[in-house]
Amino acid sequence: MKIVSVESQLASLPLQCEPWGDSFHRVTHIEIIVTDVKTDTGLVGTGFSHTSGVGGLTLKSLIDRDLGPFVIGREVAPRPLWHECWNHVRDLGAGGFTTTALAAIDIALWDLLAKEVKKPLTTILGGKCRERVLTYASGINLNKPIPELVGQVKGWKKDGYKAFKVKVGKPEIDEDVERLTKVREVAGRLPMMVDANQGWNIGHAARAINAYQHLSPHWIEEPLLADDIDGHAKLRQLVTSPIAIGENVYTIQQFNQYLTRGGCDFIQADIVRVGGITPYLDIAGLARAWNVPLAPHFMMELTGQVLCCLPNAHILENIDGGSLTDLRALTKPFKIVDGHFTPPDAPGHGIEFDRAYLKQHQVV
């Protein structure tokens, strides 16, 4: 089965909720780059990439002009092709722009392998370790006043979620403490995660995290710049609350450095940003060697399927308004039931894009 064409489409999809806000960003749209890889057997595999509203045309250009032509004529073989593609473009950077583009092709190749044997993706990945995975509700909600924040968490709890994540990063630590106290009152004894979005220096981070300690956060996410591996390792010695990283970490080498230096307690690799399913499986294996659980970032429709096949899966993120389902990008929405994600049983990954809706929001 050889690749005969690679075609991509970029759409800027509006959030179906109010804009997201954290310490640095205001997000109104999510960019989705959908890539179809066609083979000489007539099968088509679909992959995709994403941005938080910035850089989609750059990713599409790399797919259309460099990665796509590079794989045409090759056999459908995700692992060797991933490394050949990565070597082809990595002079532009080992991770980030390059891996985020590469993910669209890698995901399509895994989709093709599963479709060829008419099995779901979970079968191709070696089978399921669990039938479903616990999912937490995640909000990009630093811009919400306390009553709205509390209302959001109450809504999640009513919908059956059993764990919740909220943003911190207000100018004063006491204000964050007040917000988290109100959330803890709603969450009760259920896990409450806290996300700082790389907004602090090490001194402020230590003071803030210690100020939250009595509220028992399940983890503190990205307290420092993601590039500051030594800083996270030092911070972890100054606080008792667990630290989670990975949303903005792109290569297995960077994750290995975090783990070697004792810089984190949870790995949150984004399956798209690291380059797709192929490198995500390697990162998951590395985390397992260090006995560190997986709690990946974003794209629950795909990530949930992969997590169900991994022994060190901990929990799946569903960002309020940010899933492909919430963005109205799919013809067959995915549902979280009783706070859990269950993989589809259709051949391939089962993610079917609404091409007409994408076309309405196409970026050219």
C-alpha positions as CSV (number, residue, x, y, z in Angstrom):
1,M,0.0,0.0,0.0
2,K,1.8,3.1,-1.3
3,I,1.0,6.8,-0.8
4,V,-0.2,8.5,-4.0
5,S,-1.3,11.9,-2.7
6,V,-1.4,14.2,0.3
7,E,-4.0,17.0,0.5
8,S,-4.6,19.4,3.4
9,Q,-7.3,21.9,4.4
10,L,-7.0,24.6,7.0
11,A,-10.1,25.9,8.8
12,S,-10.3,28.6,11.6
13,L,-13.2,27.4,13.8
14,P,-14.8,29.8,16.1
15,L,-15.3,28.7,19.7
16,Q,-18.9,28.0,20.5
17,C,-18.4,29.5,23.9
18,E,-17.1,32.8,25.2
19,P,-13.4,33.6,24.4
20,W,-10.8,31.7,26.5
21,G,-8.5,33.7,28.8
22,D,-5.4,32.8,30.7
23,S,-2.3,34.8,31.9
24,F,-1.3,35.7,28.3
25,H,-3.9,34.7,25.8
26,R,-7.3,35.6,24.5
27,V,-8.5,32.8,22.1
28,T,-11.6,33.1,19.9
29,H,-10.8,30.5,17.2
30,I,-9.0,27.1,17.0
31,E,-7.2,26.3,13.7
32,I,-7.5,22.8,12.4
33,I,-5.4,21.4,9.6
34,V,-7.0,18.3,8.2
35,T,-4.8,16.1,6.0
36,D,-5.9,13.3,3.7
37,V,-3.4,10.7,2.7
38,K,-4.6,8.6,-0.3
39,T,-3.0,5.2,-1.3
40,D,-2.9,3.2,-4.5
41,T,-5.5,0.8,-3.0
42,G,-8.0,3.7,-2.9
43,L,-8.0,3.9,0.9
44,V,-7.7,7.4,2.5
45,G,-6.3,8.0,5.9
46,T,-7.1,11.3,7.7
47,G,-4.8,13.1,10.1
48,F,-5.0,16.6,11.6
49,S,-3.1,19.2,13.5
50,H,-4.2,22.2,15.5
51,T,-3.1,25.7,16.7
52,S,-4.6,28.0,19.2
53,G,-5.5,30.4,16.4
54,V,-1.9,31.3,15.3
55,G,0.3,29.8,12.6
56,G,-2.0,27.5,10.7
57,L,-0.9,28.7,7.3
58,T,2.7,28.0,8.2
59,L,1.9,24.4,9.2
60,K,-0.2,23.9,6.1
61,S,2.6,25.1,3.9
62,L,5.1,22.7,5.4
63,I,2.7,19.8,4.9
64,D,1.8,20.8,1.3
65,R,5.3,21.8,0.0
66,D,7.7,19.6,2.0
67,L,6.3,16.7,4.0
68,G,3.5,15.7,1.6
69,P,5.7,15.5,-1.5
70,F,8.4,13.7,0.6
71,V,6.1,10.8,1.4
72,I,4.5,10.3,-2.0
73,G,5.5,6.9,-3.4
74,R,6.4,5.5,0.0
75,E,4.9,2.5,1.7
76,V,2.4,3.2,4.5
77,A,4.7,2.6,7.5
78,P,4.2,5.1,10.3
79,R,7.4,4.5,12.4
80,P,10.1,4.6,9.7
81,L,8.3,7.3,7.8
82,W,8.0,9.5,10.9
83,H,11.8,9.4,11.5
84,E,12.6,10.0,7.8
85,C,10.2,13.0,7.7
86,W,11.6,14.3,11.0
87,N,15.1,14.2,9.7
88,H,13.9,15.9,6.5
89,V,12.6,19.0,8.3
90,R,14.4,19.1,11.7
91,D,16.9,21.7,10.6
92,L,13.9,24.0,11.1
93,G,13.8,22.9,14.7
94,A,13.6,19.5,16.5
95,G,10.2,20.2,17.8
96,G,7.4,22.8,17.7
97,F,6.6,23.9,14.2
98,T,8.1,20.8,12.6
99,T,6.5,18.2,14.8
100,T,3.1,19.9,14.9
101,A,3.0,19.7,11.1
102,L,4.3,16.2,11.0
103,A,1.5,15.0,13.3
104,A,-1.1,15.4,10.6
105,I,0.6,12.9,8.3
106,D,1.5,10.5,11.1
107,I,-2.1,10.3,12.4
108,A,-3.3,9.7,8.8
109,L,-0.9,6.8,8.4
110,W,-2.0,5.1,11.6
111,D,-5.6,5.6,10.4
112,L,-4.7,3.9,7.1
113,L,-3.1,0.9,8.8
114,A,-6.3,0.3,10.9
115,K,-8.6,0.8,7.9
116,E,-6.6,-1.6,5.8
117,V,-7.4,-4.5,8.2
118,K,-10.9,-3.1,9.1
119,K,-10.0,-2.7,12.8
120,P,-10.3,0.2,15.2
121,L,-7.1,2.1,16.0
122,T,-7.0,0.6,19.5
123,T,-6.5,-2.9,17.9
124,I,-3.6,-1.7,15.7
125,L,-2.0,-0.1,18.8
126,G,-1.9,-3.6,20.4
127,G,-5.2,-3.7,22.2
128,K,-6.9,-2.0,25.1
129,C,-5.5,-2.0,28.6
130,R,-8.9,-0.6,29.7
131,E,-12.3,-0.2,28.1
132,R,-12.6,3.5,29.0
133,V,-10.5,6.3,30.6
134,L,-11.3,8.8,33.3
135,T,-11.8,12.3,31.8
136,Y,-11.5,15.7,33.5
137,A,-13.2,18.9,32.6
138,S,-10.8,21.7,31.8
139,G,-11.5,25.4,31.6
140,I,-9.5,28.3,30.1
141,N,-11.2,30.6,32.5
142,L,-8.9,33.0,34.2
143,N,-11.0,35.8,32.7
144,K,-14.2,34.6,34.4
145,P,-15.4,36.3,37.6
146,I,-15.8,34.0,40.5
147,P,-19.6,33.5,40.2
148,E,-19.2,32.4,36.5
149,L,-16.2,30.2,37.4
150,V,-18.2,28.5,40.1
151,G,-21.1,28.1,37.8
152,Q,-18.8,26.4,35.2
153,V,-17.5,23.9,37.7
154,K,-21.0,23.1,38.9
155,G,-22.1,22.5,35.3
156,W,-19.2,20.1,34.8
157,K,-20.1,18.2,38.0
158,K,-23.7,18.0,36.9
159,D,-22.5,16.6,33.6
160,G,-20.8,13.7,35.4
161,Y,-17.2,14.8,35.4
162,K,-15.3,13.7,38.5
163,A,-12.2,15.9,38.2
164,F,-11.7,19.6,37.2
165,K,-9.0,22.0,36.1
166,V,-9.0,25.8,36.4
167,K,-6.6,28.6,35.6
168,V,-4.5,30.6,38.1
169,G,-2.3,33.7,37.5
170,K,-4.1,36.7,38.9
171,P,-1.8,39.6,39.9
172,E,-2.3,38.8,43.6
173,I,-1.9,35.3,45.1
174,D,-4.7,35.9,47.5
175,E,-7.1,36.4,44.6
176,D,-6.1,33.0,43.2
177,V,-6.6,31.4,46.6
178,E,-10.0,32.9,46.9
179,R,-11.0,31.5,43.4
180,L,-9.6,28.1,44.2
181,T,-11.3,28.0,47.6
182,K,-14.7,28.5,45.9
183,V,-13.9,25.8,43.3
184,R,-12.8,23.4,46.1
185,E,-16.1,24.0,47.8
186,V,-17.9,22.8,44.7
187,A,-15.5,20.0,43.9
188,G,-15.6,18.6,47.4
189,R,-13.1,15.7,47.6
190,L,-12.9,15.3,43.8
191,P,-9.5,16.1,42.1
192,M,-8.9,19.8,41.4
193,M,-6.0,20.6,39.0
194,V,-4.5,24.1,38.7
195,D,-2.8,25.5,35.5
196,A,-0.5,28.5,35.6
197,N,0.3,28.5,31.9
198,Q,4.1,29.3,32.3
199,G,3.2,32.6,34.0
200,W,5.5,32.7,37.0
201,N,9.2,33.0,38.0
202,I,10.5,30.5,40.5
203,G,10.1,32.7,43.6
204,H,6.5,33.6,42.8
205,A,5.7,30.0,41.9
206,A,7.0,28.7,45.2
207,R,5.0,31.2,47.2
208,A,1.8,30.6,45.1
209,I,2.0,26.8,45.2
210,N,2.6,26.8,48.9
211,A,-0.3,29.1,49.4
212,Y,-2.6,26.6,47.6
213,Q,-1.3,23.6,49.5
214,H,-4.2,23.5,52.0
215,L,-6.6,23.1,49.0
216,S,-4.9,19.9,47.9
217,P,-4.4,20.5,44.2
218,H,-4.0,17.3,42.2
219,W,-1.2,19.0,40.3
220,I,0.2,22.4,39.5
221,E,0.6,22.7,35.7
222,E,3.3,24.6,33.9
223,P,4.3,27.0,36.7
224,L,7.4,28.2,34.8
225,L,8.5,28.5,31.2
226,A,8.4,25.1,29.6
227,D,12.0,25.4,28.5
228,D,13.2,25.9,32.0
229,I,13.8,22.3,33.0
230,D,16.3,23.0,35.7
231,G,13.9,25.6,37.2
232,H,11.1,23.0,37.4
233,A,13.5,20.6,39.1
234,K,14.5,23.2,41.7
235,L,10.9,24.3,42.2
236,R,9.9,20.7,42.8
237,Q,12.2,20.7,45.8
238,L,10.6,23.8,47.2
239,V,7.0,22.6,47.2
240,T,5.0,19.5,48.1
241,S,2.2,19.8,45.5
242,P,2.8,17.6,42.4
243,I,4.0,19.4,39.2
244,A,2.7,18.6,35.7
245,I,4.4,19.5,32.4
246,G,4.3,18.7,28.7
247,E,1.7,20.8,26.9
248,N,4.6,22.8,25.5
249,V,7.3,20.2,25.4
250,Y,7.9,18.7,22.0
251,T,10.5,16.0,21.9
252,I,11.3,12.8,23.7
253,Q,14.8,14.2,24.5
254,Q,13.2,17.1,26.4
255,F,10.8,14.8,28.3
256,N,13.8,12.6,29.2
257,Q,15.6,15.7,30.6
258,Y,12.6,16.5,32.7
259,L,12.4,13.0,34.1
260,T,16.1,12.6,34.6
261,R,16.3,15.9,36.6
262,G,13.2,15.1,38.6
263,G,11.3,18.1,37.2
264,C,7.7,16.7,37.1
265,D,5.2,14.3,38.5
266,F,2.8,14.0,35.5
267,I,3.5,14.0,31.7
268,Q,1.0,16.0,29.7
269,A,2.4,15.5,26.1
270,D,0.1,16.8,23.4
271,I,-0.3,14.1,20.8
272,V,-0.2,16.6,18.0
273,R,2.5,18.9,19.2
274,V,5.0,16.1,19.7
275,G,4.4,14.9,16.2
276,G,1.6,12.3,16.3
277,I,0.9,8.8,17.5
278,T,4.4,7.4,16.7
279,P,6.4,9.7,19.0
280,Y,3.6,9.8,21.6
281,L,4.0,6.0,22.1
282,D,7.7,6.5,22.7
283,I,7.2,9.3,25.2
284,A,4.6,7.1,27.0
285,G,7.1,4.3,27.2
286,L,9.7,6.6,28.6
287,A,7.3,7.9,31.2
288,R,6.4,4.4,32.2
289,A,10.1,3.6,32.8
290,W,10.2,6.4,35.3
291,N,6.8,5.4,36.8
292,V,5.3,8.7,35.8
293,P,1.6,8.7,34.8
294,L,0.2,10.2,31.6
295,A,-2.3,13.1,31.6
296,P,-2.2,14.4,28.0
297,H,-3.2,17.8,26.7
298,F,-6.1,18.5,24.3
299,M,-7.7,16.6,21.4
300,M,-9.6,14.1,23.5
301,E,-11.1,12.3,20.5
302,L,-7.8,10.9,19.5
303,T,-5.8,11.0,22.7
304,G,-8.5,9.1,24.6
305,Q,-8.1,6.2,22.1
306,V,-4.4,6.0,22.6
307,L,-4.6,6.3,26.4
308,C,-6.9,3.3,26.6
309,C,-4.0,1.2,25.1
310,L,-1.3,2.4,27.6
311,P,-0.7,0.9,31.1
312,N,0.4,4.2,32.6
313,A,-2.6,6.3,31.5
314,H,-3.9,8.4,34.4
315,I,-6.5,10.8,33.1
316,L,-7.8,12.5,29.9
317,E,-8.3,16.2,29.4
318,N,-11.5,17.6,27.7
319,I,-11.1,21.4,27.3
320,D,-14.5,23.1,27.6
321,G,-15.3,24.3,24.1
322,G,-12.0,23.0,22.6
323,S,-12.7,19.4,21.6
324,L,-13.3,18.7,17.9
325,T,-16.9,17.8,19.0
326,D,-17.4,21.2,20.8
327,L,-15.9,23.0,17.7
328,R,-18.6,21.4,15.5
329,A,-15.8,19.9,13.4
330,L,-17.2,16.4,13.3
331,T,-20.2,14.6,11.6
332,K,-20.2,12.1,14.5
333,P,-19.6,13.8,17.8
334,F,-17.8,12.0,20.7
335,K,-19.4,12.0,24.1
336,I,-18.1,11.8,27.6
337,V,-20.4,9.5,29.6
338,D,-20.2,9.4,33.4
339,G,-16.9,11.2,33.3
340,H,-15.3,8.7,31.1
341,F,-14.2,8.4,27.4
342,T,-14.9,5.2,25.5
343,P,-13.0,4.6,22.2
344,P,-15.1,4.1,19.0
345,D,-15.2,0.6,17.4
346,A,-15.2,1.8,13.8
347,P,-12.2,1.0,11.5
348,G,-9.4,3.5,11.9
349,H,-9.6,6.3,14.5
350,G,-13.3,6.9,13.7
351,I,-12.9,10.7,13.6
352,E,-15.0,12.0,10.7
353,F,-14.7,15.6,9.9
354,D,-17.6,17.7,8.7
355,R,-16.1,18.9,5.5
356,A,-18.9,21.3,4.6
357,Y,-18.5,23.1,8.0
358,L,-14.7,23.2,7.6
359,K,-15.2,24.7,4.1
360,Q,-17.3,27.4,5.6
361,H,-14.4,28.4,7.8
362,Q,-11.6,27.6,5.4
363,V,-8.5,29.7,5.4
364,V,-6.7,30.0,2.0
